[in-house]
Amino acid sequence: MPIIANHLTLSFDERSALFEGRTTGYPAFEAYVQVGNRLPITLFQAMHAKGASPLNLLAGATKPISAKISF
């Protein structure tokens, strides 16, 4: 089972990045976007869920997460 399921949309016309997906409640996840030679921009940082453990990996990606940034 995947620990992250996602869809990333980059729009250079709108200068934005949209992430929609799911993660497991454990471990923590983070994603960054880098355009050209610019510094990476944090897309999202998701800490593990309260009370989560490695056993959460067995359920697969069930925790919704979405983020949008402009660059």
CHARMM-style PDB file with segment names, atoms N, HN, CA, C and O in Angstrom:
ATOM      1  N   MET     1       0.834  -1.185   0.000  1.00  0.00      PROA
ATOM      2  CA  MET     1       0.000   0.000   0.000  1.00  0.00      PROA
ATOM      3  C   MET     1       0.873   1.240   0.000  1.00  0.00      PROA
ATOM      4  O   MET     1       1.885   1.284   0.700  1.00  0.00      PROA
ATOM      5  N   PRO     2       0.501   2.237  -0.768  1.00  0.00      PROA
ATOM      6  CA  PRO     2       1.323   3.453  -0.800  1.00  0.00      PROA
ATOM      7  C   PRO     2       1.196   4.247   0.496  1.00  0.00      PROA
ATOM      8  O   PRO     2       0.137   4.275   1.123  1.00  0.00      PROA
ATOM      9  N   ILE     3       2.298   4.892   0.883  1.00  0.00      PROA
ATOM     10  HN  ILE     3       3.157   4.869   0.373  1.00  0.00      PROA
ATOM     11  CA  ILE     3       2.231   5.751   2.061  1.00  0.00      PROA
ATOM     12  C   ILE     3       1.894   7.183   1.680  1.00  0.00      PROA
ATOM     13  O   ILE     3       1.603   8.006   2.548  1.00  0.00      PROA
ATOM     14  N   ILE     4       1.930   7.487   0.386  1.00  0.00      PROA
ATOM     15  HN  ILE     4       2.166   6.819  -0.319  1.00  0.00      PROA
ATOM     16  CA  ILE     4       1.505   8.796  -0.089  1.00  0.00      PROA
ATOM     17  C   ILE     4       0.889   8.619  -1.476  1.00  0.00      PROA
ATOM     18  O   ILE     4       1.459   7.958  -2.344  1.00  0.00      PROA
ATOM     19  N   ALA     5      -0.269   9.213  -1.664  1.00  0.00      PROA
ATOM     20  HN  ALA     5      -0.733   9.750  -0.958  1.00  0.00      PROA
ATOM     21  CA  ALA     5      -0.948   9.216  -2.962  1.00  0.00      PROA
ATOM     22  C   ALA     5      -1.182  10.679  -3.292  1.00  0.00      PROA
ATOM     23  O   ALA     5      -1.685  11.426  -2.453  1.00  0.00      PROA
ATOM     24  N   ASN     6      -0.828  11.100  -4.496  1.00  0.00      PROA
ATOM     25  HN  ASN     6      -0.420  10.493  -5.178  1.00  0.00      PROA
ATOM     26  CA  ASN     6      -0.881  12.535  -4.724  1.00  0.00      PROA
ATOM     27  C   ASN     6      -1.151  12.918  -6.159  1.00  0.00      PROA
ATOM     28  O   ASN     6      -1.109  12.112  -7.089  1.00  0.00      PROA
ATOM     29  N   HSD     7      -1.433  14.208  -6.278  1.00  0.00      PROA
ATOM     30  HN  HSD     7      -1.467  14.863  -5.523  1.00  0.00      PROA
ATOM     31  CA  HSD     7      -1.587  14.844  -7.584  1.00  0.00      PROA
ATOM     32  C   HSD     7      -0.993  16.240  -7.443  1.00  0.00      PROA
ATOM     33  O   HSD     7      -1.428  17.020  -6.596  1.00  0.00      PROA
ATOM     34  N   LEU     8      -0.007  16.553  -8.263  1.00  0.00      PROA
ATOM     35  HN  LEU     8       0.347  15.920  -8.951  1.00  0.00      PROA
ATOM     36  CA  LEU     8       0.652  17.857  -8.235  1.00  0.00      PROA
ATOM     37  C   LEU     8       0.370  18.569  -9.538  1.00  0.00      PROA
ATOM     38  O   LEU     8       0.613  18.029 -10.617  1.00  0.00      PROA
ATOM     39  N   THR     9      -0.146  19.790  -9.436  1.00  0.00      PROA
ATOM     40  HN  THR     9      -0.344  20.228  -8.559  1.00  0.00      PROA
ATOM     41  CA  THR     9      -0.425  20.611 -10.615  1.00  0.00      PROA
ATOM     42  C   THR     9       0.449  21.853 -10.559  1.00  0.00      PROA
ATOM     43  O   THR     9       0.380  22.627  -9.604  1.00  0.00      PROA
ATOM     44  N   LEU    10       1.271  22.042 -11.588  1.00  0.00      PROA
ATOM     45  HN  LEU    10       1.326  21.414 -12.364  1.00  0.00      PROA
ATOM     46  CA  LEU    10       2.084  23.248 -11.723  1.00  0.00      PROA
ATOM     47  C   LEU    10       1.478  24.125 -12.799  1.00  0.00      PROA
ATOM     48  O   LEU    10       1.208  23.664 -13.908  1.00  0.00      PROA
ATOM     49  N   SER    11       1.263  25.389 -12.473  1.00  0.00      PROA
ATOM     50  HN  SER    11       1.482  25.764 -11.572  1.00  0.00      PROA
ATOM     51  CA  SER    11       0.751  26.347 -13.449  1.00  0.00      PROA
ATOM     52  C   SER    11       1.766  27.474 -13.579  1.00  0.00      PROA
ATOM     53  O   SER    11       1.902  28.306 -12.682  1.00  0.00      PROA
ATOM     54  N   PHE    12       2.469  27.494 -14.692  1.00  0.00      PROA
ATOM     55  HN  PHE    12       2.359  26.818 -15.420  1.00  0.00      PROA
ATOM     56  CA  PHE    12       3.445  28.562 -14.902  1.00  0.00      PROA
ATOM     57  C   PHE    12       2.763  29.858 -15.305  1.00  0.00      PROA
ATOM     58  O   PHE    12       3.325  30.934 -15.099  1.00  0.00      PROA
ATOM     59  N   ASP    13       1.558  29.783 -15.877  1.00  0.00      PROA
ATOM     60  HN  ASP    13       1.101  28.909 -16.044  1.00  0.00      PROA
ATOM     61  CA  ASP    13       0.791  30.996 -16.184  1.00  0.00      PROA
ATOM     62  C   ASP    13       0.357  31.685 -14.900  1.00  0.00      PROA
ATOM     63  O   ASP    13       0.459  32.906 -14.778  1.00  0.00      PROA
ATOM     64  N   GLU    14      -0.131  30.898 -13.939  1.00  0.00      PROA
ATOM     65  HN  GLU    14      -0.214  29.906 -14.038  1.00  0.00      PROA
ATOM     66  CA  GLU    14      -0.575  31.450 -12.657  1.00  0.00      PROA
ATOM     67  C   GLU    14       0.554  31.529 -11.637  1.00  0.00      PROA
ATOM     68  O   GLU    14       0.390  32.100 -10.559  1.00  0.00      PROA
ATOM     69  N   ARG    15       1.705  30.949 -11.986  1.00  0.00      PROA
ATOM     70  HN  ARG    15       1.839  30.485 -12.862  1.00  0.00      PROA
ATOM     71  CA  ARG    15       2.851  30.897 -11.085  1.00  0.00      PROA
ATOM     72  C   ARG    15       2.466  30.268  -9.757  1.00  0.00      PROA
ATOM     73  O   ARG    15       2.689  30.842  -8.691  1.00  0.00      PROA
ATOM     74  N   SER    16       1.876  29.061  -9.841  1.00  0.00      PROA
ATOM     75  HN  SER    16       1.695  28.595 -10.707  1.00  0.00      PROA
ATOM     76  CA  SER    16       1.426  28.387  -8.629  1.00  0.00      PROA
ATOM     77  C   SER    16       1.658  26.882  -8.719  1.00  0.00      PROA
ATOM     78  O   SER    16       1.824  26.314  -9.798  1.00  0.00      PROA
ATOM     79  N   ALA    17       1.664  26.265  -7.548  1.00  0.00      PROA
ATOM     80  HN  ALA    17       1.529  26.726  -6.671  1.00  0.00      PROA
ATOM     81  CA  ALA    17       1.751  24.811  -7.431  1.00  0.00      PROA
ATOM     82  C   ALA    17       0.643  24.374  -6.491  1.00  0.00      PROA
ATOM     83  O   ALA    17       0.468  24.941  -5.413  1.00  0.00      PROA
ATOM     84  N   LEU    18      -0.103  23.364  -6.909  1.00  0.00      PROA
ATOM     85  HN  LEU    18       0.039  22.903  -7.785  1.00  0.00      PROA
ATOM     86  CA  LEU    18      -1.205  22.835  -6.105  1.00  0.00      PROA
ATOM     87  C   LEU    18      -0.961  21.356  -5.871  1.00  0.00      PROA
ATOM     88  O   LEU    18      -0.779  20.591  -6.818  1.00  0.00      PROA
ATOM     89  N   PHE    19      -0.958  20.957  -4.608  1.00  0.00      PROA
ATOM     90  HN  PHE    19      -1.106  21.578  -3.838  1.00  0.00      PROA
ATOM     91  CA  PHE    19      -0.796  19.558  -4.234  1.00  0.00      PROA
ATOM     92  C   PHE    19      -2.077  19.095  -3.576  1.00  0.00      PROA
ATOM     93  O   PHE    19      -2.583  19.749  -2.664  1.00  0.00      PROA
ATOM     94  N   GLU    20      -2.607  17.969  -4.032  1.00  0.00      PROA
ATOM     95  HN  GLU    20      -2.196  17.437  -4.772  1.00  0.00      PROA
ATOM     96  CA  GLU    20      -3.768  17.343  -3.413  1.00  0.00      PROA
ATOM     97  C   GLU    20      -3.470  15.860  -3.285  1.00  0.00      PROA
ATOM     98  O   GLU    20      -3.061  15.220  -4.254  1.00  0.00      PROA
ATOM     99  N   GLY    21      -3.668  15.319  -2.115  1.00  0.00      PROA
ATOM    100  HN  GLY    21      -3.999  15.839  -1.327  1.00  0.00      PROA
ATOM    101  CA  GLY    21      -3.374  13.906  -1.952  1.00  0.00      PROA
ATOM    102  C   GLY    21      -3.718  13.396  -0.573  1.00  0.00      PROA
ATOM    103  O   GLY    21      -4.506  13.989   0.163  1.00  0.00      PROA
ATOM    104  N   ARG    22      -3.100  12.275  -0.250  1.00  0.00      PROA
ATOM    105  HN  ARG    22      -2.460  11.793  -0.848  1.00  0.00      PROA
ATOM    106  CA  ARG    22      -3.302  11.620   1.046  1.00  0.00      PROA
ATOM    107  C   ARG    22      -1.964  11.061   1.515  1.00  0.00      PROA
ATOM    108  O   ARG    22      -1.103  10.709   0.708  1.00  0.00      PROA
ATOM    109  N   THR    23      -1.808  10.986   2.820  1.00  0.00      PROA
ATOM    110  HN  THR    23      -2.507  11.271   3.475  1.00  0.00      PROA
ATOM    111  CA  THR    23      -0.634  10.362   3.406  1.00  0.00      PROA
ATOM    112  C   THR    23      -1.098   9.402   4.492  1.00  0.00      PROA
ATOM    113  O   THR    23      -2.271   9.378   4.862  1.00  0.00      PROA
ATOM    114  N   THR    24      -0.177   8.631   4.983  1.00  0.00      PROA
ATOM    115  HN  THR    24       0.777   8.650   4.682  1.00  0.00      PROA
ATOM    116  CA  THR    24      -0.449   7.856   6.186  1.00  0.00      PROA
ATOM    117  C   THR    24      -0.304   8.813   7.364  1.00  0.00      PROA
ATOM    118  O   THR    24       0.287   9.882   7.206  1.00  0.00      PROA
ATOM    119  N   GLY    25      -0.811   8.474   8.507  1.00  0.00      PROA
ATOM    120  HN  GLY    25      -1.292   7.606   8.635  1.00  0.00      PROA
ATOM    121  CA  GLY    25      -0.666   9.338   9.676  1.00  0.00      PROA
ATOM    122  C   GLY    25       0.742   9.338  10.234  1.00  0.00      PROA
ATOM    123  O   GLY    25       1.065  10.130  11.120  1.00  0.00      PROA
ATOM    124  N   TYR    26       1.573   8.462   9.723  1.00  0.00      PROA
ATOM    125  HN  TYR    26       1.310   7.819   9.003  1.00  0.00      PROA
ATOM    126  CA  TYR    26       2.944   8.315  10.206  1.00  0.00      PROA
ATOM    127  C   TYR    26       3.806   7.884   9.034  1.00  0.00      PROA
ATOM    128  O   TYR    26       3.340   7.037   8.272  1.00  0.00      PROA
ATOM    129  N   PRO    27       4.963   8.358   8.823  1.00  0.00      PROA
ATOM    130  CA  PRO    27       5.706   9.372   9.554  1.00  0.00      PROA
ATOM    131  C   PRO    27       5.281  10.772   9.099  1.00  0.00      PROA
ATOM    132  O   PRO    27       4.246  10.934   8.452  1.00  0.00      PROA
ATOM    133  N   ALA    28       6.084  11.774   9.442  1.00  0.00      PROA
ATOM    134  HN  ALA    28       6.924  11.642   9.967  1.00  0.00      PROA
ATOM    135  CA  ALA    28       5.851  13.133   8.963  1.00  0.00      PROA
ATOM    136  C   ALA    28       6.238  13.202   7.478  1.00  0.00      PROA
ATOM    137  O   ALA    28       7.080  12.435   7.010  1.00  0.00      PROA
ATOM    138  N   PHE    29       5.611  14.128   6.751  1.00  0.00      PROA
ATOM    139  HN  PHE    29       4.927  14.750   7.131  1.00  0.00      PROA
ATOM    140  CA  PHE    29       5.901  14.314   5.329  1.00  0.00      PROA
ATOM    141  C   PHE    29       6.132  15.794   5.055  1.00  0.00      PROA
ATOM    142  O   PHE    29       5.596  16.658   5.749  1.00  0.00      PROA
ATOM    143  N   GLU    30       6.932  16.072   4.040  1.00  0.00      PROA
ATOM    144  HN  GLU    30       7.367  15.370   3.477  1.00  0.00      PROA
ATOM    145  CA  GLU    30       7.126  17.438   3.580  1.00  0.00      PROA
ATOM    146  C   GLU    30       7.434  17.418   2.097  1.00  0.00      PROA
ATOM    147  O   GLU    30       7.947  16.437   1.557  1.00  0.00      PROA
ATOM    148  N   ALA    31       7.104  18.540   1.448  1.00  0.00      PROA
ATOM    149  HN  ALA    31       6.688  19.337   1.887  1.00  0.00      PROA
ATOM    150  CA  ALA    31       7.358  18.651   0.007  1.00  0.00      PROA
ATOM    151  C   ALA    31       7.779  20.080  -0.306  1.00  0.00      PROA
ATOM    152  O   ALA    31       7.366  21.031   0.357  1.00  0.00      PROA
ATOM    153  N   TYR    32       8.606  20.202  -1.326  1.00  0.00      PROA
ATOM    154  HN  TYR    32       8.942  19.430  -1.865  1.00  0.00      PROA
ATOM    155  CA  TYR    32       9.144  21.492  -1.737  1.00  0.00      PROA
ATOM    156  C   TYR    32       9.014  21.635  -3.244  1.00  0.00      PROA
ATOM    157  O   TYR    32       8.960  20.646  -3.975  1.00  0.00      PROA
ATOM    158  N   VAL    33       8.964  22.886  -3.698  1.00  0.00      PROA
ATOM    159  HN  VAL    33       9.008  23.690  -3.104  1.00  0.00      PROA
ATOM    160  CA  VAL    33       8.928  23.187  -5.128  1.00  0.00      PROA
ATOM    161  C   VAL    33      10.117  24.089  -5.427  1.00  0.00      PROA
ATOM    162  O   VAL    33      10.377  25.052  -4.705  1.00  0.00      PROA
ATOM    163  N   GLN    34      10.836  23.767  -6.500  1.00  0.00      PROA
ATOM    164  HN  GLN    34      10.624  22.985  -7.086  1.00  0.00      PROA
ATOM    165  CA  GLN    34      11.937  24.612  -6.933  1.00  0.00      PROA
ATOM    166  C   GLN    34      11.738  24.913  -8.407  1.00  0.00      PROA
ATOM    167  O   GLN    34      11.563  24.004  -9.218  1.00  0.00      PROA
ATOM    168  N   VAL    35      11.767  26.193  -8.748  1.00  0.00      PROA
ATOM    169  HN  VAL    35      11.910  26.932  -8.089  1.00  0.00      PROA
ATOM    170  CA  VAL    35      11.596  26.627 -10.134  1.00  0.00      PROA
ATOM    171  C   VAL    35      12.913  27.216 -10.610  1.00  0.00      PROA
ATOM    172  O   VAL    35      13.418  28.183 -10.039  1.00  0.00      PROA
ATOM    173  N   GLY    36      13.458  26.628 -11.654  1.00  0.00      PROA
ATOM    174  HN  GLY    36      13.048  25.843 -12.118  1.00  0.00      PROA
ATOM    175  CA  GLY    36      14.727  27.112 -12.190  1.00  0.00      PROA
ATOM    176  C   GLY    36      15.823  27.052 -11.146  1.00  0.00      PROA
ATOM    177  O   GLY    36      15.962  26.058 -10.433  1.00  0.00      PROA
ATOM    178  N   ASN    37      16.599  28.119 -11.060  1.00  0.00      PROA
ATOM    179  HN  ASN    37      16.486  28.926 -11.640  1.00  0.00      PROA
ATOM    180  CA  ASN    37      17.706  28.180 -10.108  1.00  0.00      PROA
ATOM    181  C   ASN    37      17.325  28.865  -8.805  1.00  0.00      PROA
ATOM    182  O   ASN    37      18.193  29.144  -7.979  1.00  0.00      PROA
ATOM    183  N   ARG    38      16.045  29.139  -8.608  1.00  0.00      PROA
ATOM    184  HN  ARG    38      15.339  28.912  -9.279  1.00  0.00      PROA
ATOM    185  CA  ARG    38      15.599  29.799  -7.380  1.00  0.00      PROA
ATOM    186  C   ARG    38      15.705  28.840  -6.199  1.00  0.00      PROA
ATOM    187  O   ARG    38      15.839  27.628  -6.370  1.00  0.00      PROA
ATOM    188  N   LEU    39      15.641  29.404  -5.011  1.00  0.00      PROA
ATOM    189  HN  LEU    39      15.531  30.388  -4.872  1.00  0.00      PROA
ATOM    190  CA  LEU    39      15.644  28.587  -3.801  1.00  0.00      PROA
ATOM    191  C   LEU    39      14.355  27.777  -3.711  1.00  0.00      PROA
ATOM    192  O   LEU    39      13.306  28.250  -4.149  1.00  0.00      PROA
ATOM    193  N   PRO    40      14.406  26.587  -3.162  1.00  0.00      PROA
ATOM    194  CA  PRO    40      13.178  25.794  -2.983  1.00  0.00      PROA
ATOM    195  C   PRO    40      12.199  26.512  -2.062  1.00  0.00      PROA
ATOM    196  O   PRO    40      12.606  27.225  -1.145  1.00  0.00      PROA
ATOM    197  N   ILE    41      10.911  26.322  -2.311  1.00  0.00      PROA
ATOM    198  HN  ILE    41      10.580  25.743  -3.056  1.00  0.00      PROA
ATOM    199  CA  ILE    41       9.833  26.883  -1.502  1.00  0.00      PROA
ATOM    200  C   ILE    41       9.101  25.714  -0.854  1.00  0.00      PROA
ATOM    201  O   ILE    41       8.823  24.710  -1.511  1.00  0.00      PROA
ATOM    202  N   THR    42       8.790  25.841   0.426  1.00  0.00      PROA
ATOM    203  HN  THR    42       9.016  26.657   0.959  1.00  0.00      PROA
ATOM    204  CA  THR    42       8.050  24.794   1.122  1.00  0.00      PROA
ATOM    205  C   THR    42       6.626  24.732   0.589  1.00  0.00      PROA
ATOM    206  O   THR    42       5.896  25.722   0.633  1.00  0.00      PROA
ATOM    207  N   LEU    43       6.236  23.572   0.089  1.00  0.00      PROA
ATOM    208  HN  LEU    43       6.829  22.768   0.053  1.00  0.00      PROA
ATOM    209  CA  LEU    43       4.858  23.352  -0.363  1.00  0.00      PROA
ATOM    210  C   LEU    43       3.995  22.942   0.823  1.00  0.00      PROA
ATOM    211  O   LEU    43       2.915  23.497   1.024  1.00  0.00      PROA
ATOM    212  N   PHE    44       4.458  21.980   1.606  1.00  0.00      PROA
ATOM    213  HN  PHE    44       5.335  21.529   1.443  1.00  0.00      PROA
ATOM    214  CA  PHE    44       3.768  21.631   2.845  1.00  0.00      PROA
ATOM    215  C   PHE    44       4.697  20.875   3.780  1.00  0.00      PROA
ATOM    216  O   PHE    44       5.675  20.263   3.351  1.00  0.00      PROA
ATOM    217  N   GLN    45       4.373  20.929   5.053  1.00  0.00      PROA
ATOM    218  HN  GLN    45       3.578  21.426   5.401  1.00  0.00      PROA
ATOM    219  CA  GLN    45       5.012  20.119   6.084  1.00  0.00      PROA
ATOM    220  C   GLN    45       3.887  19.556   6.936  1.00  0.00      PROA
ATOM    221  O   GLN    45       3.091  20.312   7.494  1.00  0.00      PROA
ATOM    222  N   ALA    46       3.818  18.249   7.040  1.00  0.00      PROA
ATOM    223  HN  ALA    46       4.464  17.635   6.588  1.00  0.00      PROA
ATOM    224  CA  ALA    46       2.762  17.579   7.799  1.00  0.00      PROA
ATOM    225  C   ALA    46       3.393  16.709   8.868  1.00  0.00      PROA
ATOM    226  O   ALA    46       4.055  15.717   8.562  1.00  0.00      PROA
ATOM    227  N   MET    47       3.189  17.077  10.108  1.00  0.00      PROA
ATOM    228  HN  MET    47       2.652  17.883  10.357  1.00  0.00      PROA
ATOM    229  CA  MET    47       3.694  16.276  11.219  1.00  0.00      PROA
ATOM    230  C   MET    47       2.871  14.993  11.319  1.00  0.00      PROA
ATOM    231  O   MET    47       1.757  14.925  10.800  1.00  0.00      PROA
ATOM    232  N   HSD    48       3.411  13.994  11.973  1.00  0.00      PROA
ATOM    233  HN  HSD    48       4.316  14.049  12.394  1.00  0.00      PROA
ATOM    234  CA  HSD    48       2.655  12.759  12.137  1.00  0.00      PROA
ATOM    235  C   HSD    48       1.455  13.026  13.041  1.00  0.00      PROA
ATOM    236  O   HSD    48       1.493  13.920  13.887  1.00  0.00      PROA
ATOM    237  N   ALA    49       0.416  12.263  12.862  1.00  0.00      PROA
ATOM    238  HN  ALA    49       0.386  11.537  12.175  1.00  0.00      PROA
ATOM    239  CA  ALA    49      -0.808  12.428  13.633  1.00  0.00      PROA
ATOM    240  C   ALA    49      -0.561  12.072  15.098  1.00  0.00      PROA
ATOM    241  O   ALA    49       0.271  11.220  15.408  1.00  0.00      PROA
ATOM    242  N   LYS    50      -1.286  12.725  15.980  1.00  0.00      PROA
ATOM    243  HN  LYS    50      -1.963  13.417  15.728  1.00  0.00      PROA
ATOM    244  CA  LYS    50      -1.159  12.443  17.402  1.00  0.00      PROA
ATOM    245  C   LYS    50      -1.489  10.972  17.660  1.00  0.00      PROA
ATOM    246  O   LYS    50      -2.530  10.475  17.230  1.00  0.00      PROA
ATOM    247  N   GLY    51      -0.605  10.294  18.356  1.00  0.00      PROA
ATOM    248  HN  GLY    51       0.241  10.697  18.705  1.00  0.00      PROA
ATOM    249  CA  GLY    51      -0.802   8.885  18.669  1.00  0.00      PROA
ATOM    250  C   GLY    51      -0.466   7.935  17.532  1.00  0.00      PROA
ATOM    251  O   GLY    51      -0.656   6.726  17.663  1.00  0.00      PROA
ATOM    252  N   ALA    52       0.033   8.462  16.415  1.00  0.00      PROA
ATOM    253  HN  ALA    52       0.188   9.444  16.308  1.00  0.00      PROA
ATOM    254  CA  ALA    52       0.361   7.612  15.263  1.00  0.00      PROA
ATOM    255  C   ALA    52       1.611   6.786  15.538  1.00  0.00      PROA
ATOM    256  O   ALA    52       2.459   7.160  16.348  1.00  0.00      PROA
ATOM    257  N   SER    53       1.704   5.665  14.852  1.00  0.00      PROA
ATOM    258  HN  SER    53       1.015   5.361  14.194  1.00  0.00      PROA
ATOM    259  CA  SER    53       2.855   4.781  14.991  1.00  0.00      PROA
ATOM    260  C   SER    53       3.121   4.111  13.642  1.00  0.00      PROA
ATOM    261  O   SER    53       2.342   4.297  12.707  1.00  0.00      PROA
ATOM    262  N   PRO    54       4.183   3.348  13.519  1.00  0.00      PROA
ATOM    263  CA  PRO    54       4.437   2.644  12.265  1.00  0.00      PROA
ATOM    264  C   PRO    54       3.280   1.733  11.833  1.00  0.00      PROA
ATOM    265  O   PRO    54       3.186   1.384  10.656  1.00  0.00      PROA
ATOM    266  N   LEU    55       2.422   1.354  12.737  1.00  0.00      PROA
ATOM    267  HN  LEU    55       2.498   1.638  13.693  1.00  0.00      PROA
ATOM    268  CA  LEU    55       1.268   0.528  12.375  1.00  0.00      PROA
ATOM    269  C   LEU    55       0.321   1.247  11.419  1.00  0.00      PROA
ATOM    270  O   LEU    55      -0.422   0.607  10.676  1.00  0.00      PROA
ATOM    271  N   ASN    56       0.351   2.591  11.440  1.00  0.00      PROA
ATOM    272  HN  ASN    56       0.955   3.111  12.044  1.00  0.00      PROA
ATOM    273  CA  ASN    56      -0.481   3.363  10.516  1.00  0.00      PROA
ATOM    274  C   ASN    56      -0.120   3.086   9.059  1.00  0.00      PROA
ATOM    275  O   ASN    56      -0.950   3.287   8.172  1.00  0.00      PROA
ATOM    276  N   LEU    57       1.093   2.634   8.800  1.00  0.00      PROA
ATOM    277  HN  LEU    57       1.767   2.471   9.520  1.00  0.00      PROA
ATOM    278  CA  LEU    57       1.510   2.335   7.436  1.00  0.00      PROA
ATOM    279  C   LEU    57       0.678   1.212   6.824  1.00  0.00      PROA
ATOM    280  O   LEU    57       0.510   1.156   5.606  1.00  0.00      PROA
ATOM    281  N   LEU    58       0.162   0.324   7.657  1.00  0.00      PROA
ATOM    282  HN  LEU    58       0.298   0.369   8.647  1.00  0.00      PROA
ATOM    283  CA  LEU    58      -0.619  -0.809   7.167  1.00  0.00      PROA
ATOM    284  C   LEU    58      -1.931  -0.381   6.523  1.00  0.00      PROA
ATOM    285  O   LEU    58      -2.434  -1.075   5.640  1.00  0.00      PROA
ATOM    286  N   ALA    59      -2.495   0.743   6.944  1.00  0.00      PROA
ATOM    287  HN  ALA    59      -2.087   1.307   7.662  1.00  0.00      PROA
ATOM    288  CA  ALA    59      -3.774   1.218   6.408  1.00  0.00      PROA
ATOM    289  C   ALA    59      -3.610   1.935   5.069  1.00  0.00      PROA
ATOM    290  O   ALA    59      -4.597   2.170   4.373  1.00  0.00      PROA
ATOM    291  N   GLY    60      -2.386   2.282   4.703  1.00  0.00      PROA
ATOM    292  HN  GLY    60      -1.584   2.090   5.269  1.00  0.00      PROA
ATOM    293  CA  GLY    60      -2.170   3.015   3.461  1.00  0.00      PROA
ATOM    294  C   GLY    60      -2.445   4.504   3.643  1.00  0.00      PROA
ATOM    295  O   GLY    60      -2.629   4.982   4.762  1.00  0.00      PROA
ATOM    296  N   ALA    61      -2.469   5.212   2.551  1.00  0.00      PROA
ATOM    297  HN  ALA    61      -2.320   4.823   1.641  1.00  0.00      PROA
ATOM    298  CA  ALA    61      -2.626   6.670   2.562  1.00  0.00      PROA
ATOM    299  C   ALA    61      -4.096   7.034   2.727  1.00  0.00      PROA
ATOM    300  O   ALA    61      -4.881   6.906   1.787  1.00  0.00      PROA
ATOM    301  N   THR    62      -4.466   7.487   3.918  1.00  0.00      PROA
ATOM    302  HN  THR    62      -3.829   7.591   4.681  1.00  0.00      PROA
ATOM    303  CA  THR    62      -5.859   7.825   4.205  1.00  0.00      PROA
ATOM    304  C   THR    62      -6.051   9.240   4.735  1.00  0.00      PROA
ATOM    305  O   THR    62      -7.183   9.719   4.790  1.00  0.00      PROA
ATOM    306  N   LYS    63      -4.977   9.922   5.128  1.00  0.00      PROA
ATOM    307  HN  LYS    63      -4.057   9.533   5.084  1.00  0.00      PROA
ATOM    308  CA  LYS    63      -5.065  11.259   5.718  1.00  0.00      PROA
ATOM    309  C   LYS    63      -5.001  12.310   4.602  1.00  0.00      PROA
ATOM    310  O   LYS    63      -3.956  12.462   3.969  1.00  0.00      PROA
ATOM    311  N   PRO    64      -6.106  13.042   4.349  1.00  0.00      PROA
ATOM    312  CA  PRO    64      -6.109  14.042   3.268  1.00  0.00      PROA
ATOM    313  C   PRO    64      -5.136  15.185   3.554  1.00  0.00      PROA
ATOM    314  O   PRO    64      -4.960  15.603   4.699  1.00  0.00      PROA
ATOM    315  N   ILE    65      -4.517  15.673   2.498  1.00  0.00      PROA
ATOM    316  HN  ILE    65      -4.659  15.334   1.568  1.00  0.00      PROA
ATOM    317  CA  ILE    65      -3.632  16.830   2.613  1.00  0.00      PROA
ATOM    318  C   ILE    65      -3.700  17.618   1.311  1.00  0.00      PROA
ATOM    319  O   ILE    65      -3.722  17.041   0.224  1.00  0.00      PROA
ATOM    320  N   SER    66      -3.732  18.940   1.433  1.00  0.00      PROA
ATOM    321  HN  SER    66      -3.714  19.409   2.316  1.00  0.00      PROA
ATOM    322  CA  SER    66      -3.695  19.776   0.231  1.00  0.00      PROA
ATOM    323  C   SER    66      -2.957  21.058   0.572  1.00  0.00      PROA
ATOM    324  O   SER    66      -2.968  21.517   1.714  1.00  0.00      PROA
ATOM    325  N   ALA    67      -2.323  21.622  -0.431  1.00  0.00      PROA
ATOM    326  HN  ALA    67      -2.315  21.249  -1.359  1.00  0.00      PROA
ATOM    327  CA  ALA    67      -1.548  22.846  -0.234  1.00  0.00      PROA
ATOM    328  C   ALA    67      -1.416  23.557  -1.576  1.00  0.00      PROA
ATOM    329  O   ALA    67      -1.333  22.918  -2.625  1.00  0.00      PROA
ATOM    330  N   LYS    68      -1.398  24.882  -1.529  1.00  0.00      PROA
ATOM    331  HN  LYS    68      -1.465  25.401  -0.677  1.00  0.00      PROA
ATOM    332  CA  LYS    68      -1.182  25.674  -2.748  1.00  0.00      PROA
ATOM    333  C   LYS    68      -0.238  26.804  -2.407  1.00  0.00      PROA
ATOM    334  O   LYS    68      -0.385  27.460  -1.375  1.00  0.00      PROA
ATOM    335  N   ILE    69       0.728  27.031  -3.272  1.00  0.00      PROA
ATOM    336  HN  ILE    69       0.847  26.498  -4.110  1.00  0.00      PROA
ATOM    337  CA  ILE    69       1.678  28.140  -3.098  1.00  0.00      PROA
ATOM    338  C   ILE    69       1.801  28.906  -4.407  1.00  0.00      PROA
ATOM    339  O   ILE    69       1.491  28.399  -5.485  1.00  0.00      PROA
ATOM    340  N   SER    70       2.257  30.125  -4.278  1.00  0.00      PROA
ATOM    341  HN  SER    70       2.509  30.537  -3.402  1.00  0.00      PROA
ATOM    342  CA  SER    70       2.598  30.943  -5.446  1.00  0.00      PROA
ATOM    343  C   SER    70       4.108  31.074  -5.493  1.00  0.00      PROA
ATOM    344  O   SER    70       4.768  31.122  -4.456  1.00  0.00      PROA
ATOM    345  N   PHE    71       4.648  31.132  -6.694  1.00  0.00      PROA
ATOM    346  HN  PHE    71       4.111  31.094  -7.537  1.00  0.00      PROA
ATOM    347  CA  PHE    71       6.105  31.270  -6.823  1.00  0.00      PROA
ATOM    348  C   PHE    71       6.436  32.360  -7.822  1.00  0.00      PROA
ATOM    349  OT1 PHE    71       7.610  32.631  -8.073  1.00  0.00      PROA
TER     350      PHE     71
END
